Amino acid sequence: MLQSADPLVMGVINVTPDSFYAGSRFLEFDKVEQQVERMLTQGADIIDIGAMSTRPGAAIIDPKEELQRLLEPIKTIRKRFPEIYISLDTVSGEVAAACLDEGVDIINDISGASIDETLLDVVAKYKVPYILMHMLGTPEIMQRSPKYEDVVIEVLGYLKSRIHTLRQKGITELIVDPGFGFGKSLVHNYQLLKNLSVFKILECPILVGMSRKKMVQTVIGQDANNALNGTTAVNLLSLMNGANILRVHDVKEAVETVAVYKQYNDS
């Protein structure tokens, strides 16, 4: 499925009290289940669940705390929706292994295994798809005046180098994510978006996650709660520049954006 000819939509669910967008937080098991059902009904191809906020300034939490938040929701989702694709947003090898045992299908790692190198061994062992993202520093410090000589060339070079390392470890099903908002200024983010098609040279599906982020909020003068229209705009631009997967909080609108893009592309 991850090699689909059509763009895919990944719906975001956060089982954490401090994610930057309150509308993505679901702390009660029944609410998680209801939101998954809603997203699937709206057309989500993948559900991405995470238990650690990665907003600017957030600290890395203990894996045991992460697992306390994750295990029961994942068990519930897998039992209720046995056929769906579940992606786990984590930087921890310990968390990844425990959740893969409960039926997770994909590992989504914002750190490129820079925080916990054992994560790569886990991915290789379980032979699951791995989402490789670029981040400058850690969430706690990444937005403190990020600097690049050329953000596109540097992010591309990082991803290319890490892909080589991953393949040496036997990890072959890879998705790349330029890491919008993760150690990038407003200008950096839009330079990456404008040149997104360059990342096709990596010959991996391209995932983008810009949903309701500061790069949208700042331009339209709105907060996260009112950044849906701007999100739709950047999602359409990303599709036109080669994105294969949209990681979003608002599945219905993203699915409609994909439909418009497909009609435009096929006409």
C-alpha positions as CSV (number, residue, x, y, z in Angstrom):
1,M,0.0,0.0,0.0
2,L,2.8,2.4,0.8
3,Q,3.8,2.2,-2.9
4,S,0.3,3.3,-4.0
5,A,0.1,5.3,-7.2
6,D,-2.4,7.6,-5.5
7,P,-1.5,9.9,-2.6
8,L,-2.4,8.5,0.9
9,V,-3.8,10.2,3.9
10,M,-2.4,9.6,7.4
11,G,-4.6,10.6,10.3
12,V,-2.9,11.8,13.5
13,I,-4.0,10.7,17.0
14,N,-2.1,11.9,20.1
15,V,-2.6,10.2,23.4
16,T,-0.7,13.0,25.2
17,P,-2.0,16.0,27.1
18,D,0.4,18.5,25.6
19,S,0.4,18.2,21.8
20,F,0.4,21.7,20.1
21,Y,-3.1,21.2,18.6
22,A,-5.7,20.4,21.2
23,G,-8.0,18.9,18.6
24,S,-5.6,16.0,18.1
25,R,-5.5,15.0,21.8
26,F,-7.4,11.9,22.9
27,L,-6.7,10.6,26.4
28,E,-9.7,8.3,27.0
29,F,-9.8,4.9,25.3
30,D,-13.3,5.3,24.0
31,K,-12.5,8.7,22.5
32,V,-9.5,7.2,20.7
33,E,-11.7,4.4,19.3
34,Q,-14.3,6.9,18.2
35,Q,-11.8,9.1,16.5
36,V,-10.2,6.2,14.6
37,E,-13.6,5.1,13.4
38,R,-14.3,8.7,12.3
39,M,-11.0,9.0,10.4
40,L,-11.5,5.7,8.7
41,T,-15.0,6.6,7.7
42,Q,-13.6,9.9,6.2
43,G,-11.1,7.9,4.2
44,A,-7.9,7.7,6.1
45,D,-5.4,5.2,4.8
46,I,-3.1,5.1,7.8
47,I,-3.6,6.0,11.5
48,D,-0.6,7.5,13.2
49,I,-0.6,7.3,17.0
50,G,1.9,8.9,19.3
51,A,2.2,9.5,23.1
52,M,5.0,12.1,23.2
53,S,4.6,15.6,22.1
54,T,7.2,16.8,19.6
55,R,6.1,20.4,19.5
56,P,9.0,23.0,19.8
57,G,10.3,23.0,23.4
58,A,9.0,19.6,24.3
59,A,11.2,17.2,26.2
60,I,11.8,13.5,25.4
61,I,9.7,11.4,27.9
62,D,10.6,8.1,29.6
63,P,9.8,5.1,27.4
64,K,7.8,3.6,30.3
65,E,5.5,6.6,30.5
66,E,5.1,6.5,26.7
67,L,4.1,2.8,26.9
68,Q,1.6,3.5,29.7
69,R,-0.1,5.9,27.3
70,L,0.1,3.7,24.2
71,L,-0.4,0.0,24.9
72,E,-4.1,-0.1,25.7
73,P,-5.2,2.3,22.9
74,I,-3.1,0.3,20.4
75,K,-4.6,-3.0,21.6
76,T,-8.1,-1.5,21.3
77,I,-7.5,-0.1,17.8
78,R,-6.0,-3.4,16.5
79,K,-8.8,-5.5,18.0
80,R,-11.6,-3.2,16.7
81,F,-10.0,-2.5,13.3
82,P,-7.9,-5.5,12.4
83,E,-7.3,-4.6,8.8
84,I,-6.1,-1.0,9.2
85,Y,-2.5,0.3,8.9
86,I,-1.2,1.6,12.3
87,S,1.8,3.9,12.4
88,L,3.6,4.5,15.7
89,D,5.2,7.9,16.3
90,T,8.1,7.2,18.6
91,V,11.9,7.7,19.0
92,S,12.4,4.7,21.3
93,G,13.4,1.2,20.4
94,E,11.9,-0.2,23.6
95,V,8.5,1.5,22.8
96,A,8.6,0.4,19.2
97,A,9.3,-3.3,20.0
98,A,6.5,-3.4,22.6
99,C,4.0,-1.8,20.2
100,L,5.0,-3.9,17.2
101,D,4.2,-6.9,19.3
102,E,0.7,-5.5,19.7
103,G,0.2,-5.1,16.0
104,V,1.7,-1.8,14.9
105,D,2.6,-1.8,11.1
106,I,4.9,1.2,10.6
107,I,7.5,3.1,12.7
108,N,7.4,6.9,12.3
109,D,10.6,8.3,13.8
110,I,11.2,12.1,13.9
111,S,14.8,11.6,15.0
112,G,16.3,9.4,12.3
113,A,17.4,7.2,15.3
114,S,19.6,9.9,16.6
115,I,18.0,9.7,20.0
116,D,17.9,5.9,20.3
117,E,20.1,4.0,17.8
118,T,18.5,0.7,19.0
119,L,15.3,1.7,17.2
120,L,16.9,0.7,13.9
121,D,17.7,-2.8,15.2
122,V,14.0,-3.2,16.2
123,V,12.8,-2.0,12.7
124,A,15.2,-4.4,11.0
125,K,14.1,-7.3,13.2
126,Y,10.4,-6.8,12.6
127,K,10.9,-5.9,8.9
128,V,8.4,-3.1,9.0
129,P,8.3,0.2,7.0
130,Y,10.2,3.0,8.5
131,I,9.5,6.8,8.2
132,L,12.8,8.6,8.2
133,M,12.5,12.3,9.1
134,H,15.0,15.2,9.2
135,M,15.2,17.2,12.4
136,L,17.9,19.7,13.4
137,G,18.7,19.0,17.1
138,T,15.9,17.8,19.4
139,P,12.3,19.1,19.9
140,E,13.5,20.9,23.0
141,I,16.0,23.1,21.1
142,M,15.2,22.7,17.4
143,Q,13.6,26.1,16.9
144,R,16.3,28.1,18.5
145,S,17.6,30.0,15.4
146,P,18.0,27.1,13.0
147,K,20.6,27.8,10.4
148,Y,21.5,26.2,7.0
149,E,23.7,27.2,4.1
150,D,21.1,25.6,1.8
151,V,18.3,23.9,3.6
152,V,17.2,21.8,0.6
153,I,20.7,20.4,-0.2
154,E,21.4,19.8,3.5
155,V,18.2,18.0,4.3
156,L,18.5,16.0,1.1
157,G,22.1,15.0,1.9
158,Y,21.1,14.0,5.4
159,L,18.3,11.8,4.2
160,K,20.5,10.2,1.5
161,S,23.2,9.4,4.0
162,R,20.7,7.9,6.5
163,I,19.0,5.8,3.8
164,H,22.4,4.2,3.0
165,T,22.9,3.4,6.7
166,L,19.3,2.0,7.0
167,R,19.7,-0.2,4.0
168,Q,23.0,-1.6,5.3
169,K,21.0,-2.7,8.4
170,G,18.5,-4.5,6.1
171,I,15.7,-1.8,6.4
172,T,14.4,-1.5,2.8
173,E,10.9,-0.2,3.0
174,L,11.5,3.5,3.6
175,I,9.5,6.7,3.6
176,V,11.2,10.1,3.8
177,D,9.9,13.2,5.5
178,P,11.8,16.5,5.2
179,G,10.6,17.5,8.7
180,F,8.6,20.7,8.2
181,G,8.8,22.7,11.4
182,F,11.5,20.5,13.0
183,G,14.5,22.9,13.2
184,K,13.4,25.1,10.3
185,S,12.5,28.8,10.0
186,L,9.4,30.0,8.1
187,V,11.6,30.6,5.1
188,H,13.3,27.2,5.4
189,N,9.9,25.4,5.4
190,Y,8.7,27.2,2.3
191,Q,12.0,26.6,0.5
192,L,11.5,22.9,1.2
193,L,7.9,22.9,0.1
194,K,8.8,24.7,-3.1
195,N,11.6,22.2,-3.9
196,L,9.9,19.1,-2.6
197,S,10.1,17.4,-6.0
198,V,13.9,17.3,-5.5
199,F,13.4,14.6,-2.9
200,K,12.1,12.2,-5.6
201,I,15.8,11.5,-6.3
202,L,15.8,9.4,-3.1
203,E,13.3,6.9,-4.8
204,C,11.2,6.7,-1.6
205,P,7.6,7.8,-0.9
206,I,7.6,11.4,0.4
207,L,5.6,12.1,3.5
208,V,4.7,15.7,4.6
209,G,3.4,16.9,7.9
210,M,2.4,20.5,7.8
211,S,-1.1,20.3,9.4
212,R,-1.9,23.4,11.4
213,K,1.7,24.1,12.1
214,K,3.4,27.5,12.7
215,M,4.5,27.7,9.1
216,V,0.8,27.9,8.3
217,Q,-0.4,29.9,11.3
218,T,2.2,32.7,10.8
219,V,1.4,33.3,7.1
220,I,-2.4,33.4,7.6
221,G,-2.4,35.2,11.0
222,Q,-4.3,32.5,12.8
223,D,-3.7,30.0,15.7
224,A,-3.7,26.2,15.3
225,N,-7.5,26.0,15.9
226,N,-8.1,28.2,12.9
227,A,-5.4,27.0,10.5
228,L,-7.4,24.4,8.5
229,N,-7.8,26.5,5.4
230,G,-4.1,27.3,5.3
231,T,-3.3,23.6,5.8
232,T,-5.4,22.7,2.8
233,A,-3.5,25.1,0.7
234,V,0.0,23.8,1.7
235,N,-1.2,20.2,1.3
236,L,-2.3,20.9,-2.2
237,L,1.0,22.5,-3.0
238,S,2.9,19.6,-1.5
239,L,0.9,17.1,-3.7
240,M,1.6,19.2,-6.8
241,N,5.3,19.0,-5.9
242,G,5.5,15.3,-5.4
243,A,4.2,14.4,-1.9
244,N,2.9,10.8,-1.6
245,I,1.5,10.9,2.0
246,L,-0.3,13.7,3.8
247,R,0.0,13.5,7.6
248,V,-3.0,15.5,8.9
249,H,-5.3,16.2,11.8
250,D,-8.2,16.7,9.5
251,V,-8.8,13.6,7.4
252,K,-12.0,14.6,5.5
253,E,-10.4,17.8,4.2
254,A,-7.2,16.1,3.2
255,V,-9.0,13.3,1.4
256,E,-11.0,16.0,-0.6
257,T,-7.7,17.8,-1.4
258,V,-6.3,14.5,-2.8
259,A,-9.5,14.1,-4.9
260,V,-9.1,17.5,-6.4
261,Y,-5.4,17.0,-7.1
262,K,-6.1,13.6,-8.8
263,Q,-8.8,15.2,-11.0
264,Y,-6.5,18.0,-11.9
265,N,-3.6,15.6,-12.6
266,D,-5.8,13.3,-14.7
267,S,-7.5,16.0,-16.8
